[in-house]
C-alpha cells in the first residue's frame, strides 16, 4: 500500500508532499500533511482497491485521518475477497416491483398517507435499502409502520407531548425512516440534522448543531451508537433537551420489545391524529448565506408540494425512484422519499457516503431497479463523469431513466454536456436531464422544466445585463449541438439555464427594486406564493417578516428574470458582486475559475470584499488547489480567464488547501463566511487537531454543564420538598374534614364542609388557579341543574373541582372509591354516586339515579373519560352523561382543567408546583330526544376539551 500512496502523491506533482510522506510515513495526516481532500481520498481509495483486490468500506472515507488508518482498514479486510465490478455481476438481483395505487383526495396529512399505504399494501416492498455492496434490504409498508409505531410508543413513554420537537441525528438507514414517521405518529415534530462524519471538524459541527437545537427547543435527540459521544457534547448546551436516545437496529421480532413498558405490560399507544395545519417537520436551511433558520412546514404544505410534483412529472404506476441524497436535506427527504411514499412507488436508497466512495453505485442502482426518477445536484453528475472507471460501466443500461432532475445548486452547462456525452452510449437520453428550482421555504419545488424537454439555455448580451439588468438575447455563435459551452469563450455573452415554469398551484413573479413587478427579460428578486409555502421560520419573527411580504408573497433571496413564461436564476441577491457599476454573478466567475487545470471541482468561491478607499467592491476569487498544482501557473490562468470573460481581472486570487473554503451540510459554498474569513485574515488556516477541538468543546461545555447539573439538582430538591409539603397539607385537610364530619349532620352541610377543606388544600398547596368564564356559575343559580363534564388528567382534579364547583353538585365516581380510605367516607357523607364500571346492570341502575337527580334539580359532575393516564390526550368518552342530558333536557357544561397533569401526573409519587387554568363552558343544550343528539353533544364536548386543554383527541 505504501507504494500505491507514494505513486499517487507523485502523480499530484508536488515533491514536497512526497518527501513529507516519506519522512512521516504512516503517521502522515491525509489532509494537513498530504493535502488530500474528499475527492482525492475517493481516488486514492479506488486505487488501493484495485491494487490489493479488495474493497475498502465506505466509512473509510470519513473515518481515516492518517495513512496508517488506511493501512489498518485494509488489514482488517479479507484479502481474498475481490471487489465487485460492473453491473453484470449484480444484475441477477433485480427486483420486480408491484404496481402503485393512487392516493385518495381525502388524504390530507403525511401520517394519513402512511396509514393508508400500510393498511392497503402491508406486504408491498417500498424501500430497497443498500448498505455498502450487500444486496438491498427490502422494507415493506407494513414493516415501515411497525417500526414507526415502536419509535412512537417509546417516545410517548419517555414523555413526548404533542408539538414537542425531536431532533434526528441519524445516517441513512431504516432507523431514520422509522424515527421520522414515529415522531409524527407520537404527535411530535421531527427536526432532521446531518450526522457527524468528520472528526477533524467536530468543533465547527458542534457549534452549528447546538445553535439549531437551541432554536428548535428540542425535547429529545435521536442518534446512533457511534454518534452518542458527540450527542452528549451537544446535550450540555441545550437546556430544553431532556434526553439523548440511541436508535438501535430493530429486527423483526424487536418491535414488541420496544412497544412494551418496563413492567412488561403493553404500552398504550394511540397514533396522533394530525391536522393539515399542524407542523409536519422543521427543515433547517443549510445556511449558505447566513445563520441557519428553521423553516416550518405543515402537513398541508407537504402534500400540496408533493401533489404538484406528481402532476408535473406525471408520477404513477411504473415509476421507480433511486436516491443517495441525504435524508436531512429537503431534496432527499421530500423529493426522493416522501414523494415515492405518497404515490406508492418503490425507492432504492443508499447513503451519500456510499455514492461518494463509489459513484458508479448510483448508476448501477438505476440500472438494476430500472429507475425512472432520480434527482441530484450538479456536482454529482460531474463526479460520475470524472470518477467512474469504464470497467464499472460494463453492461450498464440507463435507457429507463426518464427524469434526471438537476437542482439544489446552479446547473453547469459544461457538466450537462459532459454527462450526456459520456453516458449516451449507455442509453441515457439527453432530454432526461431536467433543471429544477426550489427551496425549503416553498417545501421543495417551485419551478421545473417540462419532463422530456431537456436543458434550455438563454444566451444574453453581457453589457446590458451587468449594467442595467436587461437580459437581451445575444447573436448566435454557431455552436454545434453537443459542443461544450465552456469551449467557446465570449466576453460579450452570458449563458443562463432555464428552470422552466412554476409547478401547479405555485405563483412566481420577478420583483424590481421599486417593489413592482419587473418587465419581461429584466432581472429582479424572485418571489413566490402558494399552498406549499411556509408560514415562516421557527421562533424567528424578524427573519419571518423579512421573508413574507404583502399578499403572502415570499422573497426567495434569488435573482432571476422571466422570458417567454420560463424563469432563469442568475444568482443570490446577497452574493451579487458590484464592481465599477457592474453587477457580477459569482456563479459565472466560479465556473470560469473552476475550469483551470489544478483547481478542485466545485471548490471555488467568488465574492466581493468592501473597498472603502475606492467606494466599490474588490473582486476576490478563492480556489482550492489539487495536490501538486503549480500555484503561480494556476493564479495566472485564473486571472487570464476571468479577465477574458468579464473584461476585468480579479483584484485578488487566494489559492488554498483542500477543505479550506467553508460549505454547508449540503455542499453549498458559504460565500459570506468565506469573505468574513478573508477579511479577518483567517481564510486557509488549518483546523486544530481533533484532540484540541474536543478539549475546547469539553471546557466550553463543562461550566454550563456543571451549572445545569446544580440547577437541576436544586430544582429537583425543591420539587421533592414541595411534594412532601403538599402531601402533608392534603393529608391534614383530610384528617380535619374527617373530624368535622363528626360534628356535621346532613349531606348538604357535609358537602359545604368538603368544599371548605378543599379550598384550604388548594390554597395551602399554593396552587395558582385561573378561572375562565367563572361568571357562568351565576347562570347556574338561575337555570340549574346542569351536568358538569370535566376532563380528567390528574389526581388534583377532584380536590380542585370540589373547591370551585357548587357544593350542591354530586360526583359520579367509579366503584373503586369504596376501597379508598377517607375517600369512601366523603362519598357516603356527601352523597356522591358511585357504580361498578364492569357491571352492566349497575350502570343502568346508576344512569336512572343520575336522571332522577337531574329531575329533582340536583346537578351532577361526570368524568366522560372515566379515568386518566400519564400520557397527554383527550381519551374516548363514555356516553352516560350525554344520554342523561338528552333524556332530561338538561345542558352539558364542559369544565376543562389545563396544567393539572404537569402538577401530579399518573405514575408519580409526589405533586409539583404549577399553574392551573379552569375554563367553564360553553353551555351545550340538547336539541332533540334522539341518539344523534347524544353523539353531537359528545363530539362537541370533546372538541371543547381539546381546544381549551391543548391536548390532542385520542
TORROMAR-409387 format. One line per 4 residues: number of its first residue (from 1); their letters; for each residue y, z, x of C-alpha. Coordinates in steps of 0.2 Angstrom, whole numbers, plus 2048, in hexadecimal, padded with zeros to 3 digits. Each point is the difference from the previous one (the first is absolute). Layout:
REM residues N
NUM	A	Y/Z/X; ...
***
This chain:
REM residues 954
1	XXXX	800/800/800; 80C/803/80F; 7FF/7EE/805; 804/7FB/7EE
5	XXXX	80F/80A/7FE; 806/7FB/812; 7FE/7EE/7FC; 809/802/7F0
9	XXXX	80F/809/808; 800/7F2/80E; 802/7F3/7F2; 80F/809/7FA
13	XXXX	808/7FC/810; 808/810/806; 7F9/806/811; 808/811/7FE
17	XXXX	7F6/804/7F1; 7F0/7FA/808; 804/80B/80F; 803/80F/7F5
21	XXXX	7F0/7FE/7F8; 7F7/7FF/810; 809/810/806; 7FD/80A/7F0
25	XXXX	7F0/7F9/7FB; 7F8/806/7EF; 80E/80D/7FE; 80D/7F1/7FE
29	XXXX	809/802/7EF; 7FE/7EF/7F6; 812/800/7FA; 80B/80A/80C
33	XXXX	7F8/7FA/810; 7F8/7EF/7FB; 80D/7FB/7F3; 7F2/7FB/7F4
37	XXXX	806/800/7EE; 7F5/7FF/7F0; 7FE/7ED/801; 7FC/801/813
41	XXXX	7F3/80D/7FC; 7F8/7F5/7F3; 7FE/7F2/80D; 7F9/80C/80D
45	XXXX	7F4/807/7F3; 7FA/7EF/7FC; 7FD/7FC/812; 7F6/810/803
49	XXXX	7F5/7FC/7F1; 7FC/7EF/807; 7FE/805/812; 7F4/80F/7FC
53	XXXX	7F8/7F8/7F0; 805/80F/7F5; 80C/803/7F2; 80D/80E/803
57	XXXX	804/80A/7F0; 810/7FC/7F7; 806/812/803; 800/7FC/813
61	XXXX	810/7F7/7FD; 80A/810/7FB; 7F5/80D/808; 800/7FA/812
65	XXXX	80F/805/80A; 7F9/7FD/812; 7F5/7F3/808; 7F3/80F/802
69	XXXX	800/801/7ED; 7FB/7EE/7FF; 7F2/803/80C; 7FA/810/7F6
73	XXXX	800/7F5/7F0; 7F6/7F3/808; 7F3/80C/807; 7FE/808/7EF
77	XXXX	7F9/7F0/7F9; 7EF/7F8/801; 802/7F3/80D; 7F2/7F6/7F9
81	XXXX	808/7FD/7EF; 809/7EF/800; 811/7FF/7F6; 7FE/7F5/7F1
85	XXXX	809/7EF/802; 804/7F2/7F3; 7FE/800/7EE; 7EF/7F8/7FF
89	XXXX	7F7/810/805; 807/80A/7F2; 802/7F4/7F2; 7EF/804/7F9
93	XXXX	808/811/7FA; 80A/7F6/7F4; 802/80A/7EF; 800/7F8/7EF
97	XXXX	80F/807/7F6; 800/803/7ED; 80C/7F9/7F4; 811/808/7FD
101	XXXX	805/806/7EF; 811/7FF/7F9; 80A/810/7FE; 806/804/7EE
105	XXXX	813/800/7FD; 7FD/812/7F9; 7FD/806/812; 811/808/806
109	XXXX	7FC/80B/80F; 7F6/7FF/810; 7F4/80E/7FB; 7FD/7F7/7EF
113	XXXX	7FB/7F0/80A; 7F4/80A/80B; 7F8/808/7F1; 7FE/7EF/7F8
117	XXXX	7F8/7F8/80E; 7F4/80F/804; 7FB/801/7EE; 7FE/7ED/7FD
121	XXXX	7F8/7FB/811; 7FA/810/808; 7F3/7F7/80B; 80B/7F2/804
125	XXXX	804/7FF/813; 813/801/803; 803/805/812; 7F7/7F9/80F
129	XXXX	805/80C/80E; 7FD/7FA/812; 7FF/80E/80E; 7FF/7F7/810
133	XXXX	7F3/7F2/801; 7F4/809/7F4; 7FC/7F7/7F0; 80C/803/7F2
137	XXXX	7FD/810/7F5; 802/7FB/7EE; 809/80D/7F4; 7FE/7FD/7EE
141	XXXX	80D/804/7F2; 7F5/80F/7FB; 7FF/807/812; 813/7FE/801
145	XXXX	802/80A/7F1; 7F4/80E/805; 808/802/810; 811/801/7F8
149	XXXX	7FA/80D/7F4; 7F9/80A/80F; 811/800/809; 809/803/7F0
153	XXXX	7F6/80F/7FB; 801/807/812; 813/7FE/7FF; 802/808/7EF
157	XXXX	7F5/80E/806; 80B/803/80F; 80F/802/7F4; 808/7EE/7FF
161	XXXX	80B/7FF/7F1; 806/7F1/7F6; 80E/7F7/80A; 7FC/808/811
165	XXXX	800/7F5/80F; 7F1/7FE/80B; 802/7F7/811; 7F1/7F5/805
169	XXXX	7FE/7FE/813; 7F0/7F7/801; 7FA/7F0/809; 7F9/7F1/7F6
173	XXXX	7EF/807/7F8; 7F8/805/7F0; 809/811/801; 811/7F8/7FE
177	XXXX	7FB/7F7/7F0; 7F8/80F/7F9; 80F/80B/805; 80D/7F5/7F9
181	XXXX	7F8/7FE/7EF; 7FB/812/800; 811/806/802; 806/7F6/7F1
185	XXXX	7F1/806/7F6; 805/812/804; 812/7FC/7FA; 808/800/812
189	XXXX	80A/7F3/809; 7F9/7F8/80F; 80B/7FE/810; 7F7/7F4/80C
193	XXXX	804/803/813; 7FA/7F6/80E; 7F3/80A/80A; 803/805/813
197	XXXX	7F8/7F3/80C; 80A/802/810; 7FE/810/809; 80E/7FB/80C
201	XXXX	80C/7FF/7F1; 7FC/810/7F8; 812/807/801; 808/7F1/7F8
205	XXXX	7F2/800/7F2; 801/812/7FC; 813/800/7FF; 800/7F1/7F4
209	XXXX	7F2/807/7F5; 807/811/7FF; 810/7F8/7F9; 7F6/7F7/7F3
213	XXXX	7F6/80F/7FB; 80F/80B/7FE; 809/7F3/7F5; 7F1/7FE/7F5
217	XXXX	7FD/812/7FF; 7EE/7FD/802; 7F4/80D/7F9; 7F0/7FB/809
221	XXXX	7FC/7F5/80F; 7F0/7F6/7FF; 7FA/7FB/812; 7F0/7FC/80A
225	XXXX	7F7/80B/80C; 808/7F7/80F; 811/802/7F9; 7FF/813/7FC
229	XXXX	809/806/810; 80F/7F4/7FD; 800/806/7EE; 801/812/805
233	XXXX	80F/7FC/80B; 808/7F7/7F1; 7FC/80F/7F5; 80B/80C/809
237	XXXX	810/7F6/7FC; 7FD/7FD/7EE; 803/810/7F5; 7F9/7F9/7F0
241	XXXX	7F0/7FB/808; 7F3/80C/7F9; 7F0/7F9/808; 7F9/7F3/80C
245	XXXX	7F0/7F9/7F8; 7F3/7F6/80A; 7F9/7F1/7F7; 7EE/800/806
249	XXXX	7F4/7F1/7FD; 7F9/802/7EF; 7EE/7FA/7FE; 7F8/7FB/7EF
253	XXXX	7F9/811/7FD; 810/809/806; 80B/7FD/7F0; 7F8/80F/7F7
257	XXXX	803/80B/80F; 812/7FC/800; 802/802/7ED; 7F9/812/800
261	XXXX	809/810/802; 7FB/80D/80D; 7F6/80A/7F3; 7F5/7F1/7FD
265	XXXX	807/7FD/7EE; 806/7EE/7FC; 813/7FF/802; 808/7FA/7F0
269	XXXX	809/7F0/805; 80A/7F7/7F3; 808/7F0/807; 813/7FF/7FE
273	XXXX	805/7F5/7F2; 80E/7F7/809; 80F/7F8/7F7; 808/7F0/805
277	XXXX	810/808/805; 7F8/80D/80C; 800/7FE/812; 7F0/7F7/807
281	XXXX	805/802/812; 80E/801/80D; 801/7F2/80C; 80A/805/810
285	XXXX	809/7F2/807; 7FC/7FB/812; 811/804/806; 804/7F0/809
289	XXXX	813/802/7FD; 801/813/7FE; 7F8/810/7FB; 7F1/7FF/7F5
293	XXXX	803/801/7ED; 7F3/804/7F3; 800/7F2/7F3; 7FA/807/7EF
297	XXXX	7F4/7F5/7F7; 7FA/803/7EE; 7F0/7FA/7F8; 80B/7F4/7F6
301	XXXX	808/7F9/810; 7EF/7FD/808; 7F8/7F7/7F1; 80F/7F5/7FD
305	XXXX	800/7FA/812; 7ED/7FF/800; 800/7F5/7F0; 80E/7F5/807
309	XXXX	7F6/7FD/810; 7F1/7FC/7F6; 80A/7F3/7F5; 808/7F8/810
313	XXXX	7F0/7FE/809; 7F5/7FD/7F1; 7F4/80E/806; 7F0/801/7F6
317	XXXX	7ED/7FD/800; 7FA/7F8/811; 80D/808/80A; 7FC/80B/80F
321	XXXX	80C/80A/80A; 7FF/804/813; 80B/80C/809; 802/80A/810
325	XXXX	812/805/7FB; 803/813/802; 7FE/80A/7F0; 810/80A/803
329	XXXX	80B/7F0/7FE; 804/7F9/7EF; 7F9/7EE/805; 7EF/808/804
333	XXXX	800/80D/7F3; 806/7F6/7F1; 7FE/7EE/805; 7EF/801/808
337	XXXX	7F8/80E/7F6; 808/805/7F0; 803/7EE/7FA; 7ED/7FC/803
341	XXXX	7FC/811/7F7; 80A/7FB/7F1; 7FA/7EE/7FE; 7EE/806/804
345	XXXX	7FD/7F5/80F; 7F6/805/810; 80A/804/810; 7F9/801/811
349	XXXX	809/80D/80B; 801/804/812; 80B/80B/80A; 810/7F9/809
353	XXXX	7F8/806/810; 7F1/7F6/7FD; 80B/7F0/7FE; 80A/804/80F
357	XXXX	7F1/803/80B; 7F8/7F0/7FA; 80B/7F4/7F6; 7F1/7F5/7FC
361	XXXX	7F9/80D/7F5; 80D/7FC/7F3; 7FC/7EE/7FF; 7ED/803/801
365	XXXX	802/80C/7F1; 809/7F2/7F6; 7F2/7F4/805; 7F2/80C/7FB
369	XXXX	807/806/7EF; 808/7EF/7FC; 811/809/7FF; 80D/7F7/7F6
373	XXXX	80F/80D/802; 805/808/810; 812/805/805; 806/804/811
377	XXXX	811/801/80A; 805/7F2/80C; 7FA/808/810; 7EE/801/7F9
381	XXXX	7FF/7ED/7FF; 807/7FF/811; 7F3/80C/807; 7F2/7F5/7F8
385	XXXX	807/7F1/809; 802/808/811; 7F1/80D/801; 7F1/7F9/7F8
389	XXXX	7F4/7F7/80C; 7F8/7F0/7FA; 7EE/808/801; 805/80C/7F2
393	XXXX	805/7F1/7F4; 7EF/7F8/800; 7FB/7FB/7EF; 810/807/7F8
397	XXXX	805/7F8/7EF; 811/805/7F9; 801/7F3/7F3; 7FE/80E/7F3
401	XXXX	811/808/805; 80C/7FA/7F3; 80E/80D/803; 804/805/811
405	XXXX	80F/80B/7FB; 80D/802/80F; 80C/80E/7FD; 807/811/805
409	XXXX	809/7F9/80F; 809/7EF/803; 7F5/7F1/800; 801/7F6/810
413	XXXX	7FE/7ED/7FE; 7F8/7FF/811; 7F3/80C/7FB; 7FC/7F7/7F0
417	XXXX	7FE/7EF/809; 7F5/808/80E; 7F5/808/7F3; 7FE/7F1/7F6
421	XXXX	7FC/7F5/80F; 7F3/80C/807; 7F7/804/7F0; 801/7EF/7F6
425	XXXX	7F0/7FB/809; 7F8/80F/7F8; 805/7FB/7EE; 810/809/7FF
429	XXXX	80C/7F7/7F4; 813/7FF/806; 806/803/7EE; 7F7/811/800
433	XXXX	80C/808/80B; 80D/808/7F3; 810/809/805; 804/80F/7F5
437	XXXX	80E/80C/7FF; 800/812/7FA; 804/812/804; 7FA/811/7FA
441	XXXX	80F/803/7F5; 7FA/7F2/7F5; 7EE/807/801; 7FA/7F2/80B
445	XXXX	804/7EE/7FB; 811/7F8/7FC; 7FE/7ED/804; 7F1/7F5/804
449	XXXX	7FF/7EE/804; 7F5/7F7/7F4; 7ED/801/804; 7FA/7F0/808
453	XXXX	812/7FA/804; 7FF/806/812; 80F/804/80B; 811/7F8/7FC
457	XXXX	80E/800/80D; 813/7FE/7FE; 809/7F8/80F; 813/805/7FF
461	XXXX	80F/7FD/80B; 803/80E/80C; 813/800/800; 804/802/7EE
465	XXXX	7F3/80D/7FE; 805/80B/80E; 812/7FF/7FC; 801/800/7ED
469	XXXX	7EE/803/7FA; 7FE/7EF/7F9; 7EF/7F9/801; 804/7ED/801
473	XXXX	7F0/7F5/803; 7FF/7F8/811; 7FD/7EE/804; 7ED/7FD/802
477	XXXX	7FA/800/812; 7F0/7F6/7FD; 7F4/80D/804; 7EE/7FA/7FD
481	XXXX	7F5/809/7F4; 7F7/80E/809; 80B/800/80F; 805/811/806
485	XXXX	812/804/7FA; 803/80A/810; 7FD/7F1/80B; 810/7F8/7F9
489	XXXX	80F/80A/806; 810/7FC/7F7; 810/80B/802; 807/7F8/7F0
493	XXXX	7F2/805/7F4; 7F8/810/7F9; 7F0/800/7F7; 7FB/80C/7F2
497	XXXX	7F0/802/7F6; 800/800/7ED; 7F8/810/7F8; 7FF/7F6/7F0
501	XXXX	806/806/7EF; 800/811/7F7; 7F0/807/7F9; 7FE/801/7ED
505	XXXX	80B/80D/7F9; 80B/802/810; 812/7FB/801; 808/7FB/810
509	XXXX	812/7FC/805; 80A/7FE/80F; 810/80B/801; 80F/7FB/809
513	XXXX	80C/80C/80A; 80B/802/7F1; 7F2/806/7F5; 7FE/7F0/7F6
517	XXXX	7F2/7F4/7FF; 800/7F5/80F; 801/7ED/7FE; 7F1/7F5/804
521	XXXX	7FC/7FE/812; 80B/80F/805; 7FA/80F/809; 801/811/7F8
525	XXXX	7F6/810/7FD; 7F0/7FE/7F6; 800/80B/7F0; 7F2/801/7F4
529	XXXX	7FA/809/7F0; 7F1/801/7F5; 7F3/80C/7F8; 7F8/802/811
533	XXXX	810/807/809; 800/812/806; 80C/80D/7F7; 805/805/812
537	XXXX	7FB/80A/80F; 7F8/811/7FF; 80C/80F/802; 80D/7F4/807
541	XXXX	80E/7FD/7F3; 80C/7F9/80D; 7F4/7F3/806; 7FC/7FC/7ED
545	XXXX	812/7FD/7FC; 802/7F4/80E; 7F0/7F7/7FB; 803/7FE/7ED
549	XXXX	810/7F8/7FA; 807/7FB/7EF; 7F4/7FA/7F2; 7F1/805/80A
553	XXXX	802/7F4/80E; 7F8/806/811; 807/7FB/811; 7F2/7FA/80B
557	XXXX	80A/802/810; 7FB/7EE/804; 80B/7F1/802; 7FB/7F0/7F8
561	XXXX	805/7F0/7F7; 7FA/7F6/7F1; 7FD/7EE/800; 7F8/7F6/7F2
565	XXXX	7F9/810/7F8; 7F7/806/810; 806/80E/80B; 802/800/813
569	XXXX	800/811/809; 80C/7FF/80F; 7FF/812/807; 804/812/7FD
573	XXXX	812/804/7FB; 801/80F/80C; 7F8/7F6/80F; 80D/7F2/7FF
577	XXXX	808/7FD/810; 813/7FB/7FF; 806/7F9/810; 810/7F5/802
581	XXXX	802/7FE/7EE; 7EE/7F9/7FE; 7F2/808/7F6; 7F0/800/80B
585	XXXX	7EE/803/7F9; 7F6/80B/80C; 7F0/7F8/7F9; 805/7EF/807
589	XXXX	805/807/811; 7F0/80A/801; 7F5/7F1/7FC; 809/7F6/80E
593	XXXX	7FE/80E/80D; 7EE/803/7FB; 7FB/7EE/804; 805/803/813
597	XXXX	7F0/801/80A; 7FD/812/806; 808/808/7F0; 7F4/80A/7F5
601	XXXX	7FE/7F8/7EF; 809/80A/7F2; 808/80C/80D; 812/7F9/800
605	XXXX	80E/809/7F8; 812/7F8/7FF; 80E/80B/7FA; 813/802/801
609	XXXX	807/80E/80A; 812/805/7FD; 80D/7F9/80C; 80F/80B/7FE
613	XXXX	80A/7F7/80D; 7FE/7EE/7F9; 800/806/7EE; 7EF/7F7/7FC
617	XXXX	7EE/803/804; 7F6/7FD/810; 7F0/7F5/7FD; 7F2/80A/808
621	XXXX	7EE/7F9/801; 7F2/80D/804; 7EF/7F9/805; 7F0/807/805
625	XXXX	7F8/7F7/80F; 7EE/7FC/802; 7F8/808/810; 804/7F6/80F
629	XXXX	80E/7F6/7F9; 80E/7FB/80C; 80F/809/7F9; 80E/7F5/807
633	XXXX	7F8/7F1/7FA; 7FD/807/7EE; 812/806/800; 807/7EF/805
637	XXXX	7F5/7F7/7F3; 805/80C/7F2; 813/7FD/804; 7FD/7ED/801
641	XXXX	7F7/7FE/7F0; 80B/80B/7F6; 80F/7F8/807; 7F9/7EF/7FC
645	XXXX	7FC/804/7EE; 80F/80B/7FB; 80E/7F9/80C; 802/811/807
649	XXXX	7F6/80A/80C; 7FB/812/7FD; 80B/80D/808; 7F1/80A/806
653	XXXX	7EE/7FE/802; 7F5/80F/802; 7EE/7FD/806; 7F5/80F/7FC
657	XXXX	7EE/806/802; 7F3/7FE/7F2; 803/80C/7F2; 812/804/804
661	XXXX	808/7F8/7F1; 7FE/80C/7F1; 7F7/7F9/7F0; 7FC/807/7EF
665	XXXX	7EE/805/7FB; 7FE/7EF/7F9; 805/7F7/810; 812/7FB/7FB
669	XXXX	80E/801/80E; 80C/80F/7FE; 80F/7F7/806; 80C/80E/7FC
673	XXXX	7F6/80C/80A; 7FE/7F4/80E; 813/7FE/801; 802/813/7FF
677	XXXX	7F5/802/80F; 809/7F2/809; 811/808/7FE; 7F9/811/805
681	XXXX	7F8/7F8/810; 7EF/806/7FA; 7F8/7EF/7FC; 7F1/7FD/80A
685	XXXX	7FD/812/806; 7EE/804/800; 7F8/80C/7F4; 7FC/811/808
689	XXXX	7ED/804/803; 7F6/805/7F0; 7FF/812/806; 813/802/802
693	XXXX	803/7F8/7EE; 7F2/80C/7F9; 808/80F/809; 811/7FC/7FA
697	XXXX	7FA/7FE/7EE; 7F7/811/801; 80F/809/807; 80B/7F7/7F3
701	XXXX	7F4/806/7F2; 7FC/811/807; 80F/809/7FA; 801/7F8/7EF
705	XXXX	7EE/803/7FE; 801/812/805; 80F/803/7F4; 7F6/7F7/7F3
709	XXXX	7F1/80B/803; 80B/810/7FF; 809/7FA/7F1; 7F0/7FC/7F7
713	XXXX	7F9/811/805; 80F/809/7FA; 801/7F6/7F0; 7ED/803/7FD
717	XXXX	802/813/803; 80F/801/7F4; 7F5/7F7/7F3; 7F2/80C/802
721	XXXX	80B/80F/7FF; 808/7F8/7F0; 7EF/7FC/7F9; 7FA/812/802
725	XXXX	811/807/7F9; 7FF/7F4/7F1; 7EE/805/7FD; 804/812/800
729	XXXX	80F/7FD/7F4; 7F5/7F7/7F3; 7F3/80D/802; 80C/80E/7FD
733	XXXX	807/7F7/7F1; 7EE/7FE/7F9; 7FD/813/802; 811/804/7F8
737	XXXX	7FC/7F4/7F1; 7EF/808/7FE; 808/812/7FF; 80E/7F9/7F4
741	XXXX	7F2/7FA/7F5; 7FA/812/7FE; 811/804/7F7; 802/7F0/7F7
745	XXXX	7F9/7FC/7EF; 7FF/7EF/7F7; 7FE/7EE/808; 812/7FB/7FE
749	XXXX	806/80F/80A; 7F2/7FD/80D; 806/7EE/802; 812/805/803
753	XXXX	7FA/80D/80D; 7F6/7F3/808; 80F/7F5/801; 80A/80E/808
757	XXXX	7F4/803/80E; 7FE/7EE/803; 812/7FE/803; 800/80F/80B
761	XXXX	7F2/7F7/80A; 80A/7F0/801; 80F/808/806; 7F7/80C/80C
765	XXXX	7F8/7F2/808; 811/7F8/803; 7FA/7F0/7F8; 80F/7F4/7FD
769	XXXX	7FE/7F9/7EF; 80B/7F2/7F9; 7FF/7FC/7ED; 803/7EF/7FA
773	XXXX	804/7FE/7ED; 7FF/812/7FD; 80B/7FF/7F1; 7F1/7F8/7F7
777	XXXX	7F9/811/7FD; 80F/803/7F4; 7F9/7F2/7F6; 7EF/808/800
781	XXXX	808/80F/7F7; 806/7F5/7F2; 7F1/7F3/7FE; 7F1/809/807
785	XXXX	7F1/802/802; 7FC/7F4/80E; 7F2/7FB/80B; 806/804/812
789	XXXX	7F6/7F4/80C; 802/805/812; 7F9/7F8/810; 7F4/80A/80A
793	XXXX	802/800/813; 7FF/812/806; 7FC/812/7FD; 812/803/7FE
797	XXXX	801/7F6/7F0; 7FA/80D/7F4; 80C/80E/806; 80F/7F4/801
801	XXXX	7FC/7FA/7EE; 7FE/811/7F9; 811/804/808; 80A/7F2/7F9
805	XXXX	7F8/7FA/7EF; 802/80A/7F0; 7F5/80F/7FF; 7FA/7FB/7EF
809	XXXX	7F7/7F1/807; 7ED/803/803; 7F6/7F8/80F; 7F1/7F6/7FD
813	XXXX	7F5/805/80F; 7EE/7FD/806; 7F3/80C/7FC; 7FE/805/812
817	XXXX	80F/80B/7FF; 7F5/80E/7F7; 7F8/802/811; 810/803/809
821	XXXX	807/812/803; 811/803/7F9; 801/7EE/7F9; 7F3/804/7F2
825	XXXX	80A/810/7FB; 810/7F5/7FE; 7F7/7F3/7F6; 7F9/80D/7F4
829	XXXX	810/80A/7FE; 80C/7F1/7FE; 7F4/7F6/7F5; 7FE/7F1/80A
833	XXXX	7F2/7F3/7FC; 7F2/7FD/80B; 7F0/7F5/7FE; 7F1/7FA/809
837	XXXX	803/7EF/807; 7EE/7FB/800; 7FC/805/7EE; 804/7F2/7F4
841	XXXX	7FF/80C/7F1; 80C/80C/808; 80D/7F2/803; 7FF/7FB/7EE
845	XXXX	802/812/7FA; 80F/803/80D; 808/7F0/7FA; 800/807/7EE
849	XXXX	808/810/806; 80E/7F7/80A; 804/7F5/7F0; 800/810/7F6
853	XXXX	80C/808/80C; 80C/7F1/7FF; 7FF/801/7ED; 804/812/801
857	XXXX	810/7FB/80A; 7F9/807/811; 803/7F5/80F; 7F2/7FD/80D
861	XXXX	7FF/7FC/812; 7F2/7F3/805; 7FC/7F9/811; 7FB/7EE/7FC
865	XXXX	7F9/7FE/812; 7F4/80F/7FD; 800/806/812; 808/7FC/811
869	XXXX	7FB/7FA/812; 808/801/811; 803/7ED/800; 810/7FA/7F8
873	XXXX	7FF/7F5/7F0; 801/801/7ED; 7ED/802/7FB; 7F9/7F8/7F0
877	XXXX	805/809/7F0; 7F5/808/7F3; 805/7FB/7EE; 800/811/7F7
881	XXXX	813/804/801; 804/7EE/7FA; 7F4/800/7F2; 807/811/7FA
885	XXXX	811/7F9/801; 7FB/7F1/7F5; 7F6/80B/7F4; 80E/80D/7FD
889	XXXX	80F/7F4/802; 807/80B/80E; 809/7F9/810; 7FA/800/812
893	XXXX	80C/808/80D; 7FB/7FB/811; 803/80D/80D; 800/7F9/812
897	XXXX	7FF/80C/80F; 804/7F8/811; 7FE/809/810; 7F3/80D/7FB
901	XXXX	7F2/7F7/808; 809/802/811; 802/812/7FD; 7EE/805/7FC
905	XXXX	7F4/7F1/801; 7EE/802/7FB; 7F4/804/80E; 80E/80B/808
909	XXXX	800/813/802; 812/804/800; 810/7F9/7F8; 80F/7F9/80A
913	XXXX	812/801/7FC; 807/7F1/7F7; 80B/7F8/7F3; 7FA/7FC/7EE
917	XXXX	808/7F4/7F3; 7FB/802/7EE; 804/7F1/7F4; 7FF/803/7ED
921	XXXX	7FE/7F1/7F5; 803/7F4/7F9; 7F9/805/7EF; 7F2/7F4/7FA
925	XXXX	7FD/800/7EE; 7F1/7F8/7F7; 804/7F1/7F6; 7F0/7FE/7F6
929	XXXX	7EF/809/7FC; 7F6/7F3/80A; 7F5/800/810; 80C/7F3/808
933	XXXX	80E/80D/7FE; 7F5/80D/80A; 7FE/7F3/80E; 813/7FC/800
937	XXXX	805/812/801; 7F3/803/80F; 806/7F0/809; 813/804/7FE
941	XXXX	7FD/812/806; 7F7/7FA/80F; 80E/7F5/805; 80C/80E/7FE
945	XXXX	7F6/80B/80B; 7FF/7F2/80E; 813/7FC/7FF; 806/812/801
949	XXXX	7F3/807/80C; 800/7F1/80C; 7ED/800/800; 7F5/7F0/7FC
953	XX	7F5/7FE/7F1; 7EE/802/804
***
